[in-house]
Amino acid sequence: MERDLIEYIAKSLVDDPSAVSVNTIDTDAGITIELRVGPADIGKVIGKQGRIAKAIRTILSASSMRGGKDVRLQILD
C-alpha cells in the first residue's frame, strides 16, 4: 500500500512519469522504499529546502501507522 502511495505522489509531481521507479526492501528494522525519478525531475520531488520530500515522508509515516510498521523513504539519484 505504501509503495503505491509513493508511486502515485511521485508520478503526480514529475514531468516524466514513465521514469518513476519505486522499489521496496524489507529489513529487520522495517521497510525501506527507494524512489528513483528522472534527473530533470529530482528537484520537483525534493522541493525547496526539502519541503516536498518532508511532506511525502509525513504522509508515508501517517499511512504506515495503521500497519504498525516502520517505513522509510530514500530518494535516490
N, C-alpha and C positions, 0 to 999 in steps of 0.2 A: 504494500500500500504506500509506504513512504517513497519507494523508488518511483512509482507512478506519479506521485505528487511532485517530486523534484523534476522529473522529466517534463511534466505539464508546465510548471512555472518557468523552467529554462527555455522551453520552446516558445513560450509566450513573450519572452523578453528579447530574444535574439533575432537578427535579420535572416540567418540561415538555419532554420530548424532541423534540416537534414544532417547538420554537423554535430548535433547534440548527442552525446553518448553518456549513459548512466550505467555504472557498474556497482554491484552490491557485494561486499565482503563481510562474511560472518566471522567474528573473532570471539575470544573468551570474554572480552570486556563489553561486547555489544556488536552493533552493526556499523560498518563504515560505508558510506555511499560516496563514490567517486564520480564527479561531474566533469565532463570534458565538453568544451564548445570550440567553435572555430576561433582562430587567432584574432580575427577582427571583432569578435563578439565578447571577448573576455572582460572588457571594461563594462559592458552592459550588465553582465551577471554580477560583477563585484560592486560596481557603483562608486560614487564619490566617497572617499574615505571608508569604503567597505560597508556602506549603509544597506545596499540591496542584499549583499551576502549575509549580513547580520539578520536582516528581516527574513530571509529564506531559512536561516538556521533557527530563528524563533518559531516560525511556522512548523518546521520539522520537529522541533522539541515538543511543541504542543500536540502535534499529531502522534508522536511516539509515546506520550504519557499514557494513552489508552492501553497500549500493549505492555507497558512496564519495561520497555527496552531502552537501552542507552544507544541512541543513534547519532552518528557524527557525519558531517558533510565535509568533503575535501573537494575544492575546486582546483583542477589540475590544468596545466598549460598544454 
